[in-house]
């Protein structure tokens, strides 16, 4: 008999074989790749010795695609073909561009709907294609540094990236020829780096302020187990906003309005970025620019004024911190460690406000630009099977609840927000009408009670249900969310085994402002939603009673009812129908009770006749039990 050599998924069949793996921080402003070599983790360098790769891609007709520092050099001279910060439109729709074009000085292809395309001299490109070019360079760098083909990678994403944004990241990796072990939330990756180095236990806050995104995560670390208690953040808030505020100040001080001039705007933004970075260590900086022929601009920006410009954004991040702490049920004083991630956390003003909130200086001894890639590399090494003795476990959470539409346009939540993933949850439903042979499953996301107040993700039909009386069918709806936060939904009728399923990959992602609004609305409208739910539930109960009564009357009214009894039932039925048109749940509930009372004699007669039919030709003793 032949023996098969087997191994766990992702692990080597030969214990001594080291599989090459890497962690990739695909950032808005900069990207890095890191790996574990000889037990030590470190970022990987290019031929010039640089480990940070600017997340910039330039499209040309002569030189093809140029990525990184060489592309960044042309940001001012060729702004429309030099693309940066495309992470902000990953998973976004054309309709979102109205709010994003202020941040992205590109020319978009004029189209209705679909994935946004940026016009370049080499033709239109999507954010996925641009990101894949960055990933290709990082892949080549890793394989040259490690001396072989990568078995797989862990790529980090903001904690609040939704299904569409995560799927777009995976698609970019696939275009780059990468095998993705898993996507890892950026704050969780930072916790991996610090947690393994320090054997940290207790509650940790990860404050991640990068070039284009902000995330705050509250984690509980206990002996290698990383559990995300809650997450919050804004996928359109970061150092780019600081640059834009300085740029606006420059234009105002110079009395210029040059927004259509893409080339000059890139120069202004570059000068703003340089000023921001110099004010990290200085009290004042000089901004010098040339505009047009012979026009020279020289401005002095003091650190105090810079801090006033960016304070509204920093306060926004602090507000997110407070909100996320409340959702985790944690007081700031209970947080034992605060980890700073992202280049924008180097700004003293940011560190001071974080320290003020948590009452302790944040941890900054691991380079905030490299900590995410470091943690991703450690996780990739484990998933490749190279750290078999590791018992580290990562537990991320869902940012918003998932559920299905039920009668009355109500939402039945199946997986609650902040549930640890991966997760599988199921719930049973039934049919509403007699003989119903199909059911439409509408998958929604959000915290409100009514479908119209939540986000629609997908619909699919379950057909082939055996015809039965209403309520007899047992339909099990199962939600499965994988480690990357991607959702699949299936439905099965238990008696017949018929089933249907759908993978939920919406075309576009949620704007962070939409996520924030959905959460805020769920609290502000909690009382209204409760009343709306009660009303809808009573309306559904009323429709069920009316449907059952209608069916019974059609069959047996002539035989079992007198004209007076029929009239009393009709009056009560009309009263219930009128109540359903109103907005008073208690009135509907009372009308249901009145109709049931008016129909009581009719129901008893139907039941007695059914019993008589069953017993016809039999003796009572045959139905008695021993």
Steps between C-alpha positions, in 0.01 A plus 500: 500500500641840402534767766411860422713776647263770621529837672282778629393763243787737429755288684794317354487120470869497594563639850847621407382689189474878542234647275553856383234740619468876545281762657393798290381835630316639197473859619335811363824700497773238537521121477744249648574129491652308791597142573631276776855378435701289744241571767525879462246719327600797288392710205648418159702754299528576131829523304555856628455393862156658547229299678214753473334497157289810424154378395527693174463364145580694182371396159707597193514413133880471484601336830185301573393489865728662760442435873632657819754777547568536126129553440471745791768720339252577221202573726523874428616488137254230388217505757224341289704187424667468841250336731522508880260425788292265281424296812234761567297383200551125548154344496330835437240581236485770235232667712749540785737711290310821573632486856843366408615716211600774742766265628607346168619735223440256215283485192235229525341336198153644442268207572178414678535237769759228516853500637671842477766523231781754502605636162874470420710523183519120508123470515245484784598311817316401817620528859533120503737508204705782652528312830607185317796689352615592852456140613698369201800713603475379861470140384812531282690665783405221742589218262839657416575559870386155614638311202189320383129508419260609772268231632260768613454839662296673766375840381375757748188713457330766715276344763197675352548377145174327409440200272545693177823671607646174630403319182658775290825453696490124433434563132803731482714229662373243253594730209847527654536121509488476880345224709323671790508295820262751652422869538588641840369816659779757531446566874502126569829469310648768723382308807673190365829687476484649849324208664756242394792726584371596844270211597239769570184407686187696578324766293689675221395792279640523146492859371578486127519831316653461156504706185142431399325295769442501874423194712457447871470147639459384857651155549534261788829310492533192717783248457515520124127547443415830328129580528367819342239637739391781268621703204431844361651745259478695179628372165528858372693672778877527530818691432376587151237718669773679697683567171182634343439740792854640469459522121176695542676733745783554248254592224313737730818669620624539141153612385491230232219293354668240284295187562469417127881514466581138588876545464519796736261336747736201519786743577292661774408164651864390490607821673224449758618145569860615543387773740298251705797263530745777595265626774524160670835612644496879447299796627488676165553421132543705183291408194642608163317464167516636148179575315488604137780709360703678763241474780666373817312409814670491840295434813582420862284246679530471878427171676223667706310599185560158342348336807195729477454394137503127577332501844147436359627180335690387809191562714303288255735209569468553876118496468530166317723373783240591763219340300695180441596477869130530596407222259773279649373575851844627596602817682812684377665429836460124442716511185846372588681573174439750219681417176561771241493394135541704182729785400253768609538390865846657499334843532543619862150650508351157420705322767407759764127464443522120504701513823244737651212263417659181630700654784827341391768558236440281193748234386709624209827305522415283196510714187133597445550468124626141531306348789206385282722323245694344787187347653373384160832324436478315832147385421603394147784294645252316723250441219780367278563231760841625608406569864331178601558568869307826489163502676414854396137547405352807329136584552362792295143630515222608266450878481124481424221247562383264225149365456205431270172671418189348658130576460406860561832629359666414831862390547579179681865533605687171478857617570530796737762775454827449688455121473839327484583359155527251341145407596209283387149586622165357393133572563178325396215668314172376358241577230227759528236360264349157442663320207796739480771333287765774482657758727715803418789553742604867531835546678550836676762675712439754775366568847145628430179300533354585158649377172481844340737639765766234437729421208390236249780251426343226286184305419453141385206263459440164666267302272359148506352522852234226534151658522387494863272694729640834615758458776572132434817544294834524682748715308846530654694812395874481573743793504870422474764772533858394431820630659522774238153632585341371178144367524315207346132424567314174439140387552366144522149358543553217750236248394582499128866601516464764224757776545637820349792728588677822410845646559453859606750708305336841456642710220594793717599574857336706767632848554617533861260789543222255406620249761514775761153622403355148517634452852398848616149462357456166676544678836312819417197315361498209746162597650343576161634172364351310794155648431539436127597140569201447732267649237646287220482183712133564582427573134661168405296319769186668369572396141561143615167493690313658207653256251413196714145629556449573129602145409273349767199710403532409132484131593248483783309826551184387317471179703606614846387863536169676528456833324521682836823324596645572156413868537670523842818343362493732198471804727792387715704422188434847356601655833831310490566597138439867587729474804778360278484817291563710810818529703390375842636154591280475811190572291595222258566262790154574646336459157666157462361399841150624403509305171617184675213541749246557218630189318523277807173312434592450133843362593348259754250369246776440243708319759207283613418409141863405434501276806173338390646426157803334654291289740237398243489119481709459816425445869625735771690210658727487192634847584557436869857436616601211717 
